[in-house]
């Protein structure tokens, strides 16, 4: 898979911290289980959308689905989320008379971004409106459509490519993030999108490509590949840490709120630096001042569960005594029964507890708890 130096997905970072892009480009690219899981989910989404809109034969669909199901990261839960996305896309497409739909299309962005390109999950043309629909499988970080630079960049590329065929005066950008139950949208006039491109995107991309500008740490650092050795981020977090170690009784409400807001960014940064130090020590023999590499805590386990069970039964233990029986989870049970029968048999036996309370920034889209009592009750249920 090719990676652009100035990728649309990281535009929220390099448009602000313009020095970061060229440094990231020099770092070896390494994937993660979360990235691989997201890639697989996108493959499944594309497959399901193509099949539902009639662009794929049944035999081909089954063949490709079987390949995806064989992947170690595939789950029945992933299928449900991706199928929900495909249904959402199909409903949007069917609601627009004479619409045209395109899936996983690469767009040329070089008019605004040096060597720029990107892949749009779904784009639909309905009348004079272009719909950009982006699927997010992650659940750790909520992503919203409003003022989302990635979607704006995708919209620009799609408008540029299709303007000779369609008169597009409006772009609606949609983010579908099913694992946190979020679907958000943001609409812009094409003329406003083009103005943003000329006043914000072009100068920002130029500076980022040339490695000019400043290091600007912030929330956008979360996925930066050089955050573990960025001095600007370290300085910001260490300054925040000084405040955090003050006696809480001497902190004002504003200071307490500021520290809580910084908590995730700070702990993520510490983890990134620690992971980097460990990887360098294990794989490259780096010796860090005042530290040494040792064997961590280990927990005994059975070398082979079946052989261990056989030995226990041979020793006279009843099989019912050596196994823990537990009801299968909702995802596995849905796969076992099928969606329709699952709802018929278990629908009345399902509950959705109130989520454990968390403190978030006031810009978060989720509604606030209506009362302290309700929040306390949610803690008890947890």
N, C-alpha and C positions, 0 to 999 in steps of 0.2 A: 504494500500500500504506500503510495507516494504521499509526502507531507509538504505542504507549502510553508515557506519561512513565515509568511504572514497569513496564517490560516484564519478563515472566518470564525471558527469556533473559539479562537483565543483573541479575537479582536477587542473584546472588552478589556483585555490586559494590555496589549501593545499600543492601543490608542491612548492609554493613560501613562503607562510606563514604557516609553518608546525605546529605552535602552535594552529592555529585556529580550526582544525578539532575536537579535543576532547572537546573543549569548546562549539562548535556548537552542538555536540552530546548531551550535557547536557541541552540544551535549548528545551523547549516544541516545538514540530513541529506544525506550524499553516500554513494552506494554504492561498491563496489569490485568488481574482477573476481572476487574470491574470494566475495563476498556474492552476486553475480549467478550465479556458477557453482553455489553452494549452493542458490539459489532454483530454478534450472533442474533440478537433481538432485532436489529435493523434488517438483517437478511430475511428473517422470518416475517417481519412487517411487509417488506417489499413483495415477498412471495404471496402472502395472503391478500394484499391489495390487488396484485395482478390477477390472481385467481378470481376474486370477487367481482372485478370489473370486466371479466371475460377476456383478458389478454393472455391467458394461459390454459392449456388443455388439462383435463383432469389427470391424465396419466403423468404428465410432466410435473404437475403440482405434487402428486403423491411421491414421485421420485425425489424431488428436491426436499420435500418435507421429511422424508425418511433420512436423508443425509443430515439435516439439521437435528432431528431427534437423536441421532447417533452421537452428537457432540456431548462431551462431558458436562458442559455448562447448561445444557437444555433441561428445562423442567416444564411440567404441565402448567405451572403458574405463569411462566414466560409465554406459553401459547395463549393463555387466556388474556393477558395484557395486550399482546400483539394483535390478537383477533379483535379485541375491543377497539384498537386503533384502526384496524382495517374497516370495521363497521362504521366508525366515525367518519372516515374518509369517504366511504361509499355513500353515506347519507348526505354528506356535503356535496358530493359530485352529482347525485341524483336530484338534489334540490335546485340545481342550476340548469336552466334550459339551454340546450346546445353547447354544453360545457366540454372542454378538452382537459385531459388529465395526463400528467407525466410523472414517472416514478424514478427516484435515485438518478437524477440527471446532473451531469457535470456542467458547471457554468464557468465561462471565461470572465475573470474579474480584472484583467490587465489594464482596462481603461482607468481604474482607480487605484489598484494595488499592484506594485511591481511583482511580476511572476505569479499573480494571484489566480487562484481557482478554488472551486468548492463544489460540493455535491448536495443538492437539495433533495430532501426526502420525498416530498410531494409538492407539486405545483399544479394548480387548477386555474384555468381561464374560464370565467363565467361572465359574459357580457364585457364590460369595460373594467372588470375587477380581476386582479391576479391574487390568488390565494397561495401563500407559502405555509405549508404545514410541516412542522418539525417534531420528530418523535424523540423524547428523552426517556431512556430506560432507568437512569440513576434515580436513587431516592434519598441520597445523602444531602444534596443541595437543591432546594427548590429553584426552578428557573422560570422566569416570567417573560411574556412577550413584549410588555411595554418598554419602549426605548432599548430594545435588545439589539445590539450592534450586529450580532451574527445574522439575525433574520433580516435586518436592513441590507446587509451586504448581499445576502441571497436574493432579496427582492430586486436589488440593482442589477445583479447578473441576469436574472430571469427577464426583467424588463428590457434590458439591452438586447438580449438574444431574440425576444419575441416581438419587439416593437415593429418590425417590418411586416408582421402578420396580423397583429392585434393592436387596437387603439386602447392602451391601458392607462386609465386616469387615476386608479386607486389600487393600493396594495394592502391586503389584509394578511397580517402575520399571526400564525397560531402556533402555540407550543402545547403539545399533548404529553403530559408526564403522569402516566397512569398509576405508578406505584405510590404516589402521594395524593392521588385523586385530583390532580390539577389540570385544568384546560383553560388557558388564557389567550387573549387575542389583543392585537393592537392594529389600528388602521391609519394609513397615511396617504395623502395625495401624492401621486407620482412626482409632481413638481417639487413638493417639500422634501421628498426622499432624495431627489437629484441635488437640491440645494445643500442638504446635509452631507452628501457625498463630496461636493466641491469645497465646502467650508470646514468640514471636520475630518472626513475619511481620507481625502487625498493628501492634505498636509501631514496628518498623523501617520499614514502609511509611508510617506516619503521619509520622515524622520526615523521611523522604526526600521525601515529597510537599510538606511544609512548608519544606523546605530547611534543616532544623534539624540539630543534631548537629555532628560533626567531620569534617574531611578525614582519611581514614585510608589512606595509600598501601600498596600490597601487590601480590601477583600478579594481583589482580582489575583492576588498572589497564590491563592489556594492550590491551583494546578500548575503553577510555574515550575519548570524542571530545574531551575537554578536557585530556588528559594532556600535550599539548604546551605548555600554559601554566599547569599546576597547580604552585603554589609548594610545597605539601606534598610532592609527588612529587619535585620538583627538589631540595629540601632533603635528602630521604632518599638520593637517588642521588648527590648531590655529597658527602655525608658518606661514602658507601660508596667513592666514587672516591678520597678521601683515603687510605683504608686500602689500596686497590689499588695505589697508587703507592709504597708502602713497599717496601723491599728484601725479596724473598721469604724470604731467610735469617732475617729477624727476625719472620716471621709464624708463629704457632702452627698446628698442623693444623686446629684449629677455625676460625681466621681464614681460612686458605686455602679451606676448605670453604664458609665463609660467602660469600666473594667469588665463588667459582665458581657458587654457587647464584644469586647476584644478577646474573650476567653478562647473561643474556638480557633481563631486565627493564631493565637499565641501557642496553644497546645499542638495545633497542626504543624506549626513551624518547628517546635521542639522535636516532635516525632520525625519530621523530615530530616533534620540535622542528625538525630540519633540513628535513623535508618542509613543515612549516607556514611556516617562514621563506621557503623558495623559492616556495611558492604565493602568499604575500602579495607578494613582490617581483615575480613575473611577472604576476600578475593584478590587483594593486592598486597597483603602483608604490611599495611600501613600501621605504624605504632604511634598512637596518640599520646601526648605528654601526660604523665600521671595516670595512665590507664593501661589495662592489659586484657587480652582476650581469654576467656575461661569457658568451661563447659557449664551451660545453664542447668536449671532444675529439670529433672526428668521423672516421668511417672511410669510405673510398670504397666504393661498391657499384655494381653494374650497374644502369643505369636500366631495362633490360628484358632479362631473362635470355635469352629466345628470340632477340631481335635480336642480342645479343652472341654467342650461339652461331652464328647464321647468318654473322656477320662472320668468325668464326674458321674456320668450314668453308670459306667463300669464299676465305679466305687460304691454304687448302691443308692445314689441320690435320684429322687423322682424328677423327671424333666420339668414338671410344673413348678418345682422349687428353684430351678436354676435360671429360668427365663423371666424377664419382666414383660408383661403384656400391656400394650398401650394402644389406644384407639388411633388409627391413622389420621394425619392432619387433613384439613379441608381440601388442599390442592390434590393430594393423593386420592382422597375419597371421591372428589369430583371426576378425576380421571377413571377411577374404577367403575363408578355408576353412570357417568355421562351427565352433562349439565341438567337436562330435563328431569331425569330420575333423581338426581341429587337434590334438586329443589323440592320435588314431590315428597321425598322420604325425610329429608332433614331440614327443609326450609323453616319449619316452626321451632326447630331446636337450635337455631343459630342466634347469636347475639353479637353486637359490636360494642365492646366496652369503650368508655370515654378514654381518649388517649391521655397518657401521663402529661401533666402540665410542664411546659418549657418556657423560659423567657426568651423572647426574640425581639428583633428590632421592630419599631412601630410601623415600618414600611411593609412588613410581612403581610401577605394577602389573607391569611387565616383569621377568622373572627376571634376576638378576645373572649375569655371566659366571662360569663355574665355575672358571676359572683364568687367571692372567696369560698363560700360553703361548697360550691360545685367543684372548685379546684381542689379543695381538701378531700372531697369525696373521691375524686379521680385518683389522688395519691393513695387512698386507702384501698381502692380496687386494684391498683397496680401491685 
